[in-house]
Structure formats: structure tokens, C-alpha cells
Amino acid sequence: MTKNEMIAQLKKDYPTLRDGSNLQGYTDLSAEEYEARINLWADNLLAKQAEASAKAEAEAKKLEAQAKLAALGLTAEDLKALGL
């Protein structure tokens, strides 16, 4: 999902935003504050997606390397023993 698509979805899910608490009461965010908050949320969601994608890619590479070693009849410990 692109940032613009994410922003559109967030705006659909959260057409208005308020700050405050039950004790102090709530105030609606101004249009500028609303846009800034939605952009921040989109950036945070994109960062989480990128992190999850990077972790998945690293795990896939690790599994691929293990499969290649296994095809050669080696393990990661064998490589360490060889100083590689």
C-alpha cells in the first residue's frame, strides 16, 4: 500500500480526531493538526511494514543459505570451523 492509499484509508477510518481525556474533556483537532496526525500515522505504519518486510527478507535469505549449504552437505557450524 502506498502512503497516499494509507492516508486515504486512515481518513476513511478516522474522519475526525480529538485530543483530550474524560477528565479534561475533548477538543477536535484543527484541519492542520488532523493532516499532520494522519501523516504521522501513515509514516509509522509504513515504517512498521518496511521493518516486517526486511525481517522476512532476511529470514528468507537465511533459509536459502541453509538450503544451499545442505545441498553441499555442510552446515553453518562447518563454515565456522573452516573460518568462513
C-alpha positions in Angstrom: 0.0 0.0 0.0 1.4 3.4 -0.9 1.4 6.3 1.6 -1.4 8.1 -0.3 -3.5 4.9 -0.2 -2.8 4.5 3.5 -3.7 8.2 4.2 -6.9 7.7 2.3 -7.8 4.6 4.3 -6.9 6.4 7.6 -9.1 9.3 6.7 -11.9 7.0 5.9 -11.5 5.1 9.2 -10.9 8.3 11.2 -12.9 11.2 9.6 -12.3 13.3 12.7 -9.8 13.2 15.5 -9.9 14.6 19.0 -7.4 15.2 21.8 -8.1 15.1 25.5 -9.4 12.9 28.2 -12.6 12.1 30.1 -11.4 14.3 32.9 -10.4 17.3 30.9 -12.8 16.9 28.0 -12.0 16.6 24.3 -11.3 19.1 21.6 -11.4 18.3 17.8 -8.1 18.7 16.0 -7.8 21.6 13.6 -7.6 20.7 9.9 -3.8 21.3 10.0 -3.4 19.1 13.2 -5.6 16.4 11.6 -3.5 16.3 8.5 -0.3 16.2 10.5 -1.6 13.4 12.7 -2.8 11.3 9.8 0.6 11.8 8.0 2.4 10.7 11.2 0.3 7.6 11.5 0.9 6.7 7.8 4.6 7.2 8.2 4.6 4.9 11.3 2.6 2.2 9.6 4.9 2.3 6.6 7.9 2.1 8.8 6.4 -1.0 10.6 5.7 -2.6 7.2 9.2 -1.9 6.0 10.7 -3.4 9.2 8.5 -6.5 8.8 9.4 -6.8 5.2 13.1 -6.5 6.0 12.9 -9.2 8.7 11.0 -11.5 6.3 13.6 -11.0 3.6 16.5 -11.6 6.0 14.8 -14.9 7.2 14.3 -16.0 3.6 17.9 -15.3 2.7 19.0 -17.3 5.8 16.8 -20.2 4.8 18.1 -20.1 1.2 21.7 -20.1 2.5 20.9 -23.1 4.8 19.4 -24.9 1.9 22.4 -24.3 -0.3 24.7 -25.5 2.5 22.6 -28.6 3.0 22.8 -29.3 -0.7 26.6 -29.3 -0.4 26.4 -31.4 2.8 27.5 -28.6 5.0 26.1 -26.7 8.0 26.7 -23.2 9.3 28.9 -24.8 12.0 31.0 -26.4 9.3 31.6 -23.0 7.8 32.6 -21.6 11.2 35.0 -24.4 11.7 36.6 -23.5 8.4 36.8 -19.9 9.4 34.3 -18.7 6.8 
